[in-house]
């Protein structure tokens, strides 16, 4: 008979590893019932969790979730486990070998943590965060939140993550918070100069002094028309630079085929 796959329970050293994943939940946001994407980081040793909601799963949101989680926990564990999401992996090779996304390599190098990737279709290899995503949906988002902004929602989620530290997990004698305090002694320090959580894109201003990013357009001062510029895409804003100085900043447009024009430009 064909042998069946066997899974072994694992134990981890304090500060050794964390797991990261995305989830999807529906909430009432500014009076509308809509889907948001939830970044979840959970610590393998203590069971501490950090949860943050975004309106998309773009790479800059992926980076911002990490940066905010590290600040929330007060340090950086040595290894983070992922599935093969595009924000981190450019190509899946044989075994556990991966060609990582260049921006992701630069980001994690600034924090000095290592990355570990699950085998394809092996979500059980990061079962703790898989279970925590489900726990988050059933507990942190029940009842369904009614909020006006994502900032209001994330403040609520942060409170609930802190409250969870009073919980004692199965087969443990200490609370999550007590084990988390023990874990902090082993973590890497936060960098003095953390990297910017953004994508850097080359853009060209047209005759109307507008640059296009994705499907939307943003204005720059008219003297920069026809020039090649650089656009930094953050979660909630875009910054445009001529390599020497920032020449324009806009709130990031969330729809499609929209324009943000500052008439002083």
Buried (B, 14 or more C-beta within 10 A) or exposed (E): EEEEEEEEEEEBEBBBBBBBBBBEBEBBBEEEEEEBBBBBBBBBBBBBBBBBBBBEBBBBBBBBBBBBBBEBBEBBBBBBBBBBBEBBBEEBEEEEEBEBBEBBBEBBEBBEBEBBBBEEEEEEBBBBBBEBBEBBBEEBBEEEBEBEEBEBBBEBBBEBBEEBBEEBEEEEEEBBBBBBBBBBEBBBEBEEEBBBBBBEBEBEBEEEBBBBBEEBBBBBBEEBBEBEBBBBBBBBEBBBBBEEEEBBBBEBBEEEEEEBEEEEB
